[in-house]
Amino acid sequence: MLFRQLFDPQSATYTYLLADAEAGEAVLIDPVYEQARRDGALLNELGLKLNCTLETHVHADHVTGAWLLRNNTGSRIALSADGGANGVDQLLAHGDRIDFGGRYLSVRATPGHTAGCLTFVLDTEEMAFTGDCLLIRGCGRTDFQGGDAGQMYRSIHTQIFTLPDDCLLYPGHDYRGLTATSVAEEKAFNPRLGGQLSQSDFVGYMDNLGLDHPKKMDIAVPANLNCGRPENDEVSEDEPTWANLNCTFAGIWEVQPQWLEENLAVAQILDVREVDEFDGPLGRIPGAELIPLGDLAQRAEELDKERPIVAVCRAGGRSAQATVILRRAGFSKIANLAGGMLRWRAQHCTVEGGRE
């Protein structure tokens, strides 16, 4: 099984990718709207089909990326039948099963933080994804969205603490940089729930937290009750329109050789190799301007900020860094040539100089 833990620093939200790599099928738990492009790029790079997005609950601190990912990939949206959301493809209840390839997640109802909280447990019971129900040495608040402290205590003790002691628990958030815990750890050390603390101890603790409401609650909850679908389906992203571009998982915009060969007049071709490479056996793209990467920061003013720029090197690594340098220098229409001159030559695109 393939597993990735992804992070949104703005909301301190963890998104989890699980996939059967052999079957090429994946699920995403708790995607974030602003990170949908990142998540889509990772799926593309790993050659995975996104079966569905899963929500541990209707969030109050960020907007889900579920609708946007469904719009982009055709994935299903799945969340609790008790969550009250519209536009859901699969309403989940306790005991349901989410399949991806030959693997699956089982659904456990764990209400308390909200009325519709779910925990997803891997088929082997080696991992569980607890959302905001159980955090690392903490738990979610219980004072809005149908929350109930007594119910949360029972959910954790009957549905999470009954998992094997060595089962790894992955929360929906962490604000201290912690990434995972285990059932045994939380049973022993959770200051709200562990040791000999009773339900009445827990309820008294939770009833006196006195927390402010989440800052994005007025925006996030209504949006998440529509699975993150924007009004009029308008997607306000700054995606470039001057070329057919793809954004990599590293956040680099890339253009493919075929498009560039057909549109050489559209962009400035910036070759960031060394002089001997520019005149070497791989040749160069017609009309390319040579500025070695080491000189680019000092010579960026030689380029036209109004025209798009495609950066090129041998294999695409140095030119990817060139796009970062140019963006810092105030250039906005920038892309990297995917695969560099090696792919350009492999696809039999036109070159100047070089040799077979």
C-alpha positions in Angstrom: 0.0 0.0 0.0 1.1 3.5 -0.8 0.6 6.1 2.0 1.3 9.9 2.1 0.6 12.4 4.9 0.1 15.9 3.4 -0.2 19.2 5.3 -1.9 22.5 4.8 0.1 25.1 6.9 -2.7 27.7 6.8 -5.2 25.5 8.7 -2.8 23.0 10.1 -4.9 20.3 8.4 -3.6 16.8 7.5 -4.7 15.2 4.3 -4.1 11.5 3.8 -3.5 9.7 0.5 -3.9 5.9 0.6 -3.6 3.8 -2.5 -3.3 0.3 -3.8 -0.3 1.0 -6.0 -0.7 -2.2 -8.0 -4.3 -1.5 -8.9 -3.6 2.2 -9.3 -6.6 3.2 -7.1 -6.6 5.8 -4.3 -8.6 7.6 -1.7 -8.0 11.0 -0.1 -9.1 11.8 3.5 -9.9 15.4 4.4 -8.6 17.3 1.3 -8.2 21.1 1.5 -9.6 23.4 -1.3 -6.4 25.4 -1.6 -4.3 22.2 -1.9 -6.4 20.5 -4.6 -3.9 21.4 -7.3 -1.1 19.9 -5.2 -3.1 16.7 -4.5 -4.0 16.3 -8.2 -0.4 16.7 -9.3 0.7 14.0 -6.8 -2.0 11.6 -8.1 -0.9 12.3 -11.6 2.8 11.8 -10.9 2.1 8.5 -9.0 -0.2 7.3 -11.8 -3.2 6.9 -9.5 -6.9 7.1 -10.1 -8.8 8.9 -7.3 -11.8 6.8 -6.4 -13.2 9.1 -3.7 -12.6 11.8 -1.2 -13.5 11.0 2.4 -14.4 13.6 5.1 -14.0 12.8 8.7 -16.6 15.5 9.4 -18.0 18.8 8.2 -15.1 21.1 8.9 -15.2 24.6 10.5 -11.6 25.7 9.9 -11.0 25.1 6.2 -13.0 24.5 3.0 -12.8 21.0 1.6 -11.3 20.2 -1.8 -13.8 17.5 -2.4 -15.9 19.2 -5.0 -12.9 20.6 -6.9 -11.2 17.2 -7.0 -14.5 15.6 -8.2 -14.7 18.3 -10.9 -11.1 17.6 -12.0 -10.8 13.8 -11.6 -14.3 12.4 -11.5 -13.9 11.1 -7.9 -16.8 10.5 -5.6 -17.5 12.5 -2.5 -18.2 10.4 0.7 -19.1 11.6 4.2 -21.4 10.9 7.1 -25.1 10.6 6.5 -25.4 12.6 9.8 -23.3 15.4 8.5 -26.2 17.2 6.7 -24.2 18.1 3.6 -25.6 18.4 0.1 -24.1 17.1 -3.1 -22.7 13.9 -1.5 -22.2 10.9 -3.8 -22.0 8.3 -1.0 -23.5 8.8 2.5 -21.6 6.8 5.0 -22.7 5.0 8.2 -21.1 2.9 10.8 -19.9 -0.4 9.4 -19.6 0.8 5.8 -16.5 -0.1 3.8 -14.6 2.0 1.3 -12.7 0.0 -1.3 -9.6 1.1 -3.2 -8.1 -1.7 -5.3 -7.6 -4.7 -3.1 -7.6 -2.7 0.1 -10.3 -1.0 2.1 -11.1 1.3 5.0 -13.9 0.5 7.5 -16.1 3.3 8.7 -16.6 3.8 12.5 -19.1 6.5 13.7 -17.4 8.6 16.3 -19.7 11.6 17.0 -18.9 14.1 19.7 -16.9 16.8 18.0 -19.8 17.1 15.5 -22.8 14.9 15.1 -21.4 13.4 11.9 -17.8 12.6 12.8 -16.3 9.4 11.4 -13.0 7.5 11.9 -11.6 5.5 9.1 -9.7 2.2 10.0 -7.4 0.4 7.6 -8.3 -3.2 6.8 -5.4 -4.5 8.8 -6.2 -2.3 11.8 -2.6 -1.0 11.7 -3.7 2.6 11.0 -6.8 4.7 11.8 -7.7 8.3 10.7 -9.5 10.0 13.6 -10.2 13.5 12.2 -10.9 15.9 15.0 -12.4 13.3 17.3 -9.0 12.2 18.8 -6.0 14.4 18.4 -2.4 13.8 19.6 -2.6 14.2 23.4 -5.9 16.0 22.9 -9.3 16.0 21.2 -11.6 18.2 19.2 -13.9 20.7 20.9 -17.5 19.8 21.6 -19.3 23.1 21.9 -20.9 23.6 18.4 -22.1 21.7 15.3 -24.0 19.2 17.4 -21.0 18.4 19.6 -21.5 16.5 22.8 -18.6 15.8 25.3 -20.2 12.7 26.8 -20.8 11.3 23.4 -17.2 12.0 22.3 -15.9 10.2 25.4 -18.0 7.1 24.5 -17.0 7.3 20.9 -13.3 7.3 21.7 -13.4 4.6 24.3 -15.7 2.2 22.3 -14.5 2.8 18.7 -10.9 4.0 18.9 -9.4 2.7 22.2 -10.8 -0.8 21.3 -8.4 -1.0 18.3 -5.0 -2.8 18.8 -2.6 -0.9 21.1 0.0 -0.6 18.3 -2.5 0.8 15.8 -1.2 4.1 14.6 -3.6 7.1 14.9 -3.5 9.9 12.4 -5.4 13.1 13.4 -7.1 15.7 11.3 -4.9 18.5 12.7 -1.8 19.2 14.7 -0.5 22.6 15.7 2.8 21.5 17.2 4.4 19.6 14.3 3.4 16.1 15.6 2.4 13.6 12.9 1.0 10.5 14.5 0.4 8.6 17.8 -0.9 5.2 18.8 -3.8 3.7 20.7 -1.5 2.7 23.6 0.0 6.2 23.9 -3.3 8.0 24.0 -4.7 5.5 26.5 -1.8 6.2 28.8 -0.9 9.8 28.2 -3.8 11.8 26.8 -4.4 14.4 29.5 -8.2 14.6 28.7 -9.0 11.0 28.2 -6.1 8.7 29.3 -5.4 6.9 32.5 -8.2 6.6 35.0 -10.1 9.7 33.8 -13.8 9.1 33.8 -16.6 10.4 31.5 -17.6 13.0 34.1 -13.9 14.2 34.4 -13.9 14.6 30.6 -17.2 16.4 30.4 -16.1 18.8 33.1 -12.9 19.5 31.3 -14.5 20.1 27.9 -17.3 22.3 29.3 -14.8 24.7 30.6 -12.5 25.2 27.7 -13.9 28.7 26.8 -12.5 28.7 23.2 -13.3 31.3 20.6 -15.1 30.0 17.5 -12.8 29.1 14.5 -12.0 32.2 12.5 -13.2 30.7 9.2 -16.3 29.1 10.6 -18.8 31.4 9.0 -17.2 30.7 5.6 -16.1 27.1 6.0 -19.2 25.5 7.4 -21.7 26.7 4.7 -19.1 25.8 2.0 -18.5 22.4 3.4 -22.3 21.7 3.7 -22.1 22.0 -0.1 -18.9 19.8 -0.3 -16.7 22.8 -1.1 -18.7 23.7 -4.2 -18.3 27.5 -4.9 -21.2 29.7 -5.9 -22.0 29.4 -9.6 -19.3 26.8 -9.8 -16.7 29.6 -10.2 -13.2 28.4 -9.6 -11.0 31.4 -8.7 -7.5 30.0 -9.3 -4.6 31.8 -10.8 -3.9 29.1 -13.3 -2.0 30.4 -16.3 -3.9 30.6 -19.6 -1.1 31.4 -22.0 -0.2 27.7 -22.6 -1.4 24.2 -21.9 0.5 23.9 -18.6 0.7 21.3 -15.8 1.6 22.0 -12.2 3.9 19.4 -10.6 3.7 18.3 -7.0 6.7 20.6 -6.4 4.6 23.6 -7.5 6.5 24.1 -10.8 4.5 24.9 -13.9 5.5 22.8 -16.9 4.9 22.8 -20.6 5.3 19.7 -22.8 7.7 19.7 -25.8 5.0 19.2 -28.4 3.1 22.3 -27.3 6.2 24.4 -27.3 7.4 23.3 -30.7 4.0 24.2 -32.1 4.1 27.6 -30.4 7.7 28.8 -30.5 6.6 32.3 -31.4 4.6 32.6 -28.2 7.3 32.4 -25.6 10.9 33.5 -24.9 13.0 30.3 -24.8 15.5 30.7 -21.9 18.3 28.1 -22.0 20.1 27.9 -18.6 22.8 25.4 -19.5 26.5 26.2 -19.7 28.0 27.5 -23.0 29.6 24.1 -23.9 26.2 22.4 -23.4 24.4 25.0 -25.5 26.8 24.3 -28.3 27.0 20.6 -27.5 25.6 17.4 -28.9 22.0 17.9 -27.7 21.8 21.1 -29.7 19.3 23.9 -28.7 15.8 25.0 -29.4 15.5 27.4 -32.3 15.5 31.0 -31.0 16.7 30.1 -27.5 18.6 32.7 -25.5 21.4 31.5 -23.4 21.8 32.7 -19.8 23.5 30.1 -17.5 21.6 29.4 -14.3 24.4 30.9 -12.2 24.1 34.2 -14.0 20.3 34.4 -14.1 19.6 36.4 -11.0 22.0 39.1 -12.2 20.8 39.1 -15.8 17.1 38.7 -15.4 16.5 42.2 -16.6 17.6 41.1 -20.1 14.3 39.2 -20.4 10.9 40.7 -21.3 8.5 40.5 -18.3 5.5 40.9 -20.7 6.2 37.8 -22.7 5.9 34.3 -21.4 9.2 32.5 -20.7 9.9 28.8 -21.0 13.1 27.7 -19.2 15.2 24.8 -20.6 18.1 22.8 -19.5 19.4 19.2 -20.1 16.8 17.3 -18.1 14.5 19.9 -16.5 16.1 20.3 -13.0 18.1 23.5 -13.4 15.4 25.0 -15.5 12.9 24.3 -12.7 15.1 26.3 -10.4 15.3 29.0 -13.0 11.5 29.5 -12.8 11.8 30.0 -9.1 14.5 32.6 -9.5 12.5 34.4 -12.1 9.3 34.4 -10.0 11.3 36.0 -7.2 12.5 38.6 -9.6 8.9 39.6 -10.5 8.2 37.5 -13.6 4.7 35.8 -13.6 4.4 34.1 -17.0 7.0 31.3 -16.5 7.1 27.6 -17.2 9.6 24.8 -17.3 10.2 22.6 -20.3 9.3 19.1 -18.9 12.2 16.7 -19.4 14.5 19.4 -20.8 16.5 18.8 -24.0 16.6 15.1 -23.4 12.8 14.8 -23.8 12.8 17.4 -26.6 15.3 15.3 -28.6 13.5 12.0 -27.7 10.3 13.4 -29.2 12.1 14.4 -32.4 11.4 18.1 -32.0 13.3 20.6 -34.1 16.9 21.5 -33.0 19.6 23.8 -34.0 23.2 22.4 -33.9 23.8 19.2 -32.1 24.2 15.8 -33.7 22.3 12.6 -34.0 
